[in-house]
């Protein structure tokens, strides 16, 4: 995370006002991909890459947002908030302001500085971190608060309704509710969760393929549509099935022939991924790391072959990790089509693992990857 005292002076110099500072983390998902919008299970952890949001009130009726990452400032009227995003970084903070206004809050004029070290567009939820940090900042200025799950829903709505990306709840939820040294098994149906401790001798090694990914891009939406089409076929026979969460592999055997072939594959991924995710959480809680690793490998290939959401580079990153000493499990994490792999690695081998993987990947793919050894961090909070 960037240094909050440097951040404080940055805001002070630009806006001549003392900011209240909040931090919201990015995340890595250990398992459970494209299951959240099907009301299924996911198992993410918040990470020690985060966005800082500094806020101070203004008295000129304006909202001024500045991003240190983009080196750019935007000005809006606090009384006439934009209704929709324009494909710009400011959509994320302004989307949050618009959703809170829609909830009946009067949005006061404010200055906001944003500065993050979550790699952008790499499947580590840089956008959720911005939304959640902004929401914490803005709510403190308004003088109110929401329970974590409700706040996560509001931030998800900013992304769905304002930014126009049809994401599920996972990223915003974990950014709000993450716990140090833990992953969360989240039930995306009722937002109940169980903590799964990550043992102290296990490292989270995150390997960035450097291939860009975007949830706002078309592929995410296409996959979601294909899987929902499969669900509709099952629901026409079993009306109790509202989401793929309710469906079984037997349903696919019985009615799969009525689906187009892509939809059948997408559904097979989601239904089997839900089973793997619950089993993986159990394995992690019991300390059965071998089983966890096996489930992560199965999840990767299901994501790559059935869901077709991987890419050559991510498949290579997973393959190249397989025989490195210390590996417990590896898979592509996040929305897909590029981004990062998550590798669970024995802590004592993590440094060498990261170095060897980086070298192998550069040789094979011809791209220099970024590899980070991370910790599971706590969710969003105020920084004193
Ligand atoms: C993105 C979305 C999430 C989730 C994942 C895939 O990160 O924002 O809601 O659907 O992709 O698991």
Boltz pocket constraint, residues with backbone or C-beta under 6 A from the ligand:
constraints:
  - pocket:
      binder: B
      contacts: [[A, 32], [A, 33], [A, 34], [A, 35], [A, 36], [A, 37], [A, 123], [A, 167], [A, 168], [A, 169], [A, 170], [A, 171], [A, 215], [A, 334], [A, 335], [A, 336]]
      max_distance: 6.0
